[in-house]
Amino acid sequence: MGQRSVLVTAHPGRENARRSARLVTERLIAAGISVFTLEDEPSCPGAEQVPADLDAAKGVELVFVLGGDGSLLRAAELSRPAGAPLIGVNLGHVGFLAEAEPDGLADTVDRVVARQYTVEERMTIDVAVRAQGELVASTWALNEATVEKAARERMVEVITEVDGRPLSRFGCDGVVCSTPTGSTAYAFSAGGPVVWPGVEALLMVPISAHALFAPPLVVSPQSVLAVEVIPGNETSGAVLWCDGRRKVDLPPGARIEVRRGALPVLLARLQAPGAGGGPFTDRLVAKFGLPVSGWRGRTWEDTGEHA
């Protein structure tokens, strides 16, 4: 087998992230694994710095991310084209995408060294922006693509579309087009459902829509969603945000098309996914602080009784 290598990225503005990066780098190098870090982040002794471009993760076994979900979304821009799995250690607030917490950092590194992890695919979306029939921008997202009003004091008027057929026209603050991974992010805040990662689907969630019919929608992963921005004096301009990182200013009358992404994002998990989505249920309870006291479990299995 060839030389193992890992790209370590850390939130540059957090001292705890820099300390954690040094610890991770030290333990990986001690195990005989080569470590790369990004040139726009603090260097770590023994690590080789590489440019923060789309080739940064090329050829590495894993991308180790130290920070919150924002840091992991940034790292996904590097790992996705390289086909390298991400493993995140939460140094932020919720950290829904992270696999470990800071108090388990050393154990996480040791399990990576021992290859005690599995890799799961997370669906992405590809996003195309058209104006007068011409493609003017193309991008992608792991969580969501959001068409939003550009000015706070005005709303944006849109027509939503599924599979080439118009669905509804309304004024709103925006429309979120989300993956299952993004269902616990912006789409959730806008009133959308939580979708388990094992479900392949696309979500469309209007934000503060002035309409009788504007519910959250869950459609097939083979479907194509579209949002057309209606130009007019009563509405302001609109912008497109993908994962809160990539922005496109939308021209009047723009059409935004969202479909399943050609490339997934890979996530490394320290525990194999369980049947029935148990681990994701535990993640929901932990991240959102959900009350579960009084749960008695599947007591009929213990007593021999049947429901």
C-alpha positions as CSV (number, residue, x, y, z in Angstrom):
1,M,0.0,0.0,0.0
2,G,1.2,3.5,-0.8
3,Q,1.9,6.4,1.6
4,R,-1.3,7.5,3.4
5,S,-2.0,11.3,3.5
6,V,-4.6,13.5,5.1
7,L,-5.5,17.2,4.5
8,V,-6.1,19.0,7.8
9,T,-8.2,22.2,7.6
10,A,-9.1,24.5,10.6
11,H,-11.1,27.6,11.2
12,P,-8.3,30.2,11.0
13,G,-10.1,32.6,13.4
14,R,-10.4,30.2,16.3
15,E,-7.5,29.5,18.7
16,N,-9.0,26.2,19.7
17,A,-9.1,25.2,16.1
18,R,-5.4,26.0,15.6
19,R,-4.5,24.0,18.8
20,S,-6.6,21.1,17.6
21,A,-5.0,21.2,14.2
22,R,-1.5,20.9,15.8
23,L,-2.7,18.0,17.9
24,V,-4.2,16.2,14.9
25,T,-1.2,16.8,12.8
26,E,1.2,15.6,15.5
27,R,-0.7,12.3,16.0
28,L,-1.1,11.6,12.3
29,I,2.6,12.2,11.6
30,A,3.6,10.0,14.5
31,A,1.5,7.2,12.9
32,G,3.4,7.6,9.6
33,I,0.7,9.5,7.8
34,S,1.6,12.6,5.6
35,V,-0.3,15.7,6.5
36,F,-1.1,18.7,4.3
37,T,-2.5,22.0,5.4
38,L,-3.8,25.0,3.4
39,E,-1.6,28.0,2.7
40,D,-4.3,30.5,3.9
41,E,-4.4,28.7,7.3
42,P,-1.9,28.6,10.1
43,S,0.9,26.1,9.5
44,C,1.5,23.1,11.7
45,P,5.0,21.6,12.4
46,G,5.7,18.7,10.1
47,A,2.9,19.4,7.7
48,E,3.3,20.5,4.1
49,Q,1.2,23.5,3.0
50,V,-0.6,23.4,-0.3
51,P,-2.6,26.1,-2.2
52,A,-6.2,26.4,-1.2
53,D,-7.5,25.5,-4.7
54,L,-9.6,22.6,-6.2
55,D,-6.5,20.4,-6.3
56,A,-5.8,20.7,-2.5
57,A,-7.4,17.4,-1.6
58,K,-6.3,15.5,-4.7
59,G,-4.9,12.1,-3.7
60,V,-5.6,12.3,0.0
61,E,-7.3,9.6,2.0
62,L,-9.4,12.0,4.1
63,V,-10.0,15.7,4.8
64,F,-10.0,16.4,8.5
65,V,-12.1,19.5,9.3
66,L,-11.8,21.4,12.6
67,G,-14.6,24.0,13.0
68,G,-18.3,24.3,12.6
69,D,-20.6,23.5,9.7
70,G,-19.3,26.5,7.8
71,S,-15.8,25.1,7.9
72,L,-17.1,21.8,6.7
73,L,-19.0,23.4,3.8
74,R,-15.9,25.2,2.8
75,A,-13.8,22.0,2.9
76,A,-16.5,20.3,0.8
77,E,-15.5,22.6,-2.0
78,L,-12.1,21.0,-2.0
79,S,-13.0,17.4,-1.2
80,R,-15.9,17.0,-3.7
81,P,-13.9,17.2,-6.9
82,A,-11.1,15.0,-5.4
83,G,-13.6,12.3,-4.2
84,A,-12.1,12.5,-0.7
85,P,-14.2,11.9,2.4
86,L,-14.7,14.6,5.0
87,I,-14.5,14.0,8.7
88,G,-15.5,16.9,11.0
89,V,-14.8,17.8,14.6
90,N,-17.3,20.3,15.9
91,L,-15.7,23.4,17.3
92,G,-18.8,25.6,16.5
93,H,-22.3,25.7,17.8
94,V,-24.6,23.0,16.4
95,G,-22.1,21.3,14.1
96,F,-24.7,19.0,12.6
97,L,-22.4,17.7,9.9
98,A,-19.5,17.0,12.3
99,E,-18.7,13.4,13.3
100,A,-17.0,14.1,16.7
101,E,-16.8,16.7,19.5
102,P,-13.6,18.2,20.8
103,D,-13.4,15.9,23.9
104,G,-13.2,13.0,21.5
105,L,-10.5,14.4,19.2
106,A,-7.6,12.1,20.1
107,D,-9.9,9.0,19.8
108,T,-11.1,10.3,16.5
109,V,-7.6,10.5,15.2
110,D,-6.7,7.1,16.5
111,R,-9.7,5.5,14.8
112,V,-8.8,7.3,11.5
113,V,-5.2,5.9,11.8
114,A,-6.7,2.4,12.4
115,R,-9.1,2.9,9.4
116,Q,-12.1,2.3,11.7
117,Y,-14.5,4.4,9.7
118,T,-17.0,4.0,7.0
119,V,-17.8,6.3,4.1
120,E,-21.3,7.5,3.1
121,E,-22.4,9.5,0.1
122,R,-24.4,12.7,0.6
123,M,-26.5,13.9,-2.4
124,T,-25.7,17.3,-3.7
125,I,-27.6,19.6,-6.1
126,D,-26.4,21.2,-9.3
127,V,-27.8,24.7,-9.9
128,A,-28.1,26.5,-13.3
129,V,-29.1,30.2,-13.7
130,R,-30.5,31.2,-17.0
131,A,-31.5,34.6,-18.4
132,Q,-33.4,34.9,-21.6
133,G,-32.6,31.3,-22.4
134,E,-28.8,31.7,-21.9
135,L,-26.9,30.0,-19.2
136,V,-25.3,32.8,-17.1
137,A,-24.1,30.9,-14.0
138,S,-23.7,27.3,-12.8
139,T,-22.8,26.2,-9.3
140,W,-23.7,23.5,-6.7
141,A,-24.6,22.9,-3.1
142,L,-24.5,20.3,-0.4
143,N,-27.1,21.9,1.8
144,E,-29.3,24.2,-0.2
145,A,-29.7,26.8,-3.0
146,T,-31.8,29.7,-1.9
147,V,-33.3,32.4,-4.1
148,E,-33.7,35.4,-1.8
149,K,-34.9,39.0,-2.1
150,A,-32.1,41.4,-2.5
151,A,-33.7,44.3,-0.5
152,R,-35.1,43.9,3.0
153,E,-38.0,46.2,2.4
154,R,-39.4,44.4,-0.6
155,M,-40.4,40.9,-1.5
156,V,-39.5,38.9,-4.6
157,E,-42.3,37.4,-6.8
158,V,-41.7,34.0,-8.2
159,I,-43.2,31.2,-10.1
160,T,-42.2,27.7,-8.9
161,E,-42.0,24.7,-11.2
162,V,-41.6,21.0,-10.9
163,D,-40.6,18.8,-13.8
164,G,-41.3,21.4,-16.4
165,R,-44.8,22.3,-15.2
166,P,-45.7,25.5,-13.3
167,L,-47.0,25.0,-9.8
168,S,-47.7,28.4,-8.2
169,R,-47.0,32.1,-8.3
170,F,-46.5,34.2,-5.2
171,G,-44.6,36.9,-3.4
172,C,-42.2,35.8,-0.8
173,D,-38.9,36.4,1.0
174,G,-37.3,33.6,-0.9
175,V,-37.4,29.9,-1.9
176,V,-35.1,27.2,-0.5
177,C,-34.2,24.2,-2.7
178,S,-32.6,21.7,-0.4
179,T,-31.0,18.2,-0.2
180,P,-31.8,15.8,2.6
181,T,-28.5,16.9,4.2
182,G,-29.7,20.5,4.1
183,S,-33.1,19.6,5.6
184,T,-31.8,20.4,9.1
185,A,-30.3,23.7,8.0
186,Y,-32.0,26.7,6.3
187,A,-34.9,24.6,5.0
188,F,-35.7,23.5,8.6
189,S,-35.6,27.1,9.8
190,A,-38.1,28.0,7.0
191,G,-40.5,25.3,8.1
192,G,-39.4,22.4,6.0
193,P,-39.4,18.8,7.2
194,V,-36.5,16.9,8.5
195,V,-35.5,14.2,6.0
196,W,-33.3,11.3,7.0
197,P,-30.0,11.1,5.0
198,G,-30.9,7.7,3.7
199,V,-33.9,9.2,1.8
200,E,-33.0,10.5,-1.7
201,A,-35.2,13.5,-2.4
202,L,-35.2,17.2,-3.3
203,L,-37.0,19.7,-1.1
204,M,-38.6,23.1,-2.1
205,V,-39.5,25.3,0.9
206,P,-40.9,28.8,0.4
207,I,-39.9,31.5,2.9
208,S,-42.7,33.7,4.2
209,A,-44.8,33.2,1.1
210,H,-47.9,35.4,0.5
211,A,-50.0,32.6,-0.9
212,L,-52.8,30.2,-0.1
213,F,-50.8,27.3,-1.4
214,A,-47.1,27.4,-0.6
215,P,-46.3,24.3,1.5
216,P,-42.9,22.6,1.7
217,L,-42.5,20.0,-1.1
218,V,-40.6,16.8,-1.1
219,V,-40.1,15.4,-4.6
220,S,-38.2,12.6,-6.4
221,P,-34.4,12.9,-6.8
222,Q,-35.0,12.6,-10.5
223,S,-37.2,15.7,-10.6
224,V,-36.0,19.1,-11.7
225,L,-37.0,22.1,-9.6
226,A,-37.2,25.6,-11.0
227,V,-37.8,29.1,-9.7
228,E,-38.5,31.9,-12.1
229,V,-38.1,35.5,-10.8
230,I,-40.9,37.7,-12.1
231,P,-39.6,41.2,-13.1
232,G,-41.7,44.2,-12.1
233,N,-41.9,47.5,-10.2
234,E,-43.5,45.9,-7.1
235,T,-40.6,43.6,-6.4
236,S,-36.9,44.1,-5.8
237,G,-34.1,42.2,-7.3
238,A,-33.1,38.7,-6.2
239,V,-29.9,36.9,-5.3
240,L,-29.0,33.2,-5.3
241,W,-27.0,31.8,-2.4
242,C,-25.6,28.2,-2.4
243,D,-24.6,26.9,1.1
244,G,-24.4,30.5,2.2
245,R,-21.0,30.7,0.5
246,R,-21.5,31.1,-3.3
247,K,-23.5,34.1,-4.4
248,V,-25.0,34.9,-7.8
249,D,-26.8,38.3,-8.4
250,L,-29.9,37.4,-10.4
251,P,-30.9,39.4,-13.5
252,P,-34.6,40.4,-13.9
253,G,-36.6,37.4,-15.1
254,A,-33.9,34.9,-14.1
255,R,-34.7,31.2,-14.1
256,I,-33.0,29.0,-11.5
257,E,-32.9,25.2,-12.2
258,V,-32.0,22.7,-9.5
259,R,-31.4,19.0,-10.1
260,R,-29.5,16.2,-8.4
261,G,-25.8,16.9,-8.4
262,A,-23.4,14.9,-10.7
263,L,-20.9,14.5,-7.8
264,P,-21.8,13.6,-4.2
265,V,-20.0,14.7,-1.1
266,L,-18.4,11.9,0.9
267,L,-18.6,11.9,4.7
268,A,-16.5,9.6,6.9
269,R,-18.4,8.1,9.8
270,L,-16.8,6.5,12.9
271,Q,-19.9,4.2,13.3
272,A,-21.5,2.3,10.5
273,P,-25.0,3.5,9.7
274,G,-27.5,1.5,11.7
275,A,-30.7,-0.1,10.4
276,G,-33.7,2.2,10.6
277,G,-31.7,5.4,10.9
278,G,-31.0,5.1,14.7
279,P,-27.7,7.0,14.6
280,F,-29.4,9.9,12.8
281,T,-32.2,9.9,15.4
282,D,-29.6,10.1,18.1
283,R,-27.9,13.0,16.3
284,L,-31.2,14.9,16.1
285,V,-31.7,14.5,19.8
286,A,-28.2,15.5,20.7
287,K,-27.9,18.5,18.3
288,F,-31.3,20.0,19.0
289,G,-31.4,19.1,22.7
290,L,-34.7,17.2,22.3
291,P,-36.5,15.9,25.4
292,V,-36.6,12.1,25.5
293,S,-36.8,11.4,29.3
294,G,-39.5,8.8,30.1
295,W,-38.8,6.7,26.9
296,R,-39.2,3.0,27.8
297,G,-37.9,1.5,24.6
298,R,-39.2,-1.7,22.9
299,T,-40.4,-3.3,26.1
300,W,-42.4,-6.0,24.4
301,E,-39.2,-7.6,23.2
302,D,-38.1,-8.0,26.9
303,T,-41.4,-9.4,28.1
304,G,-42.3,-11.5,25.1
305,E,-45.4,-9.5,24.5
306,H,-46.4,-8.4,21.0
307,A,-48.0,-5.2,19.9
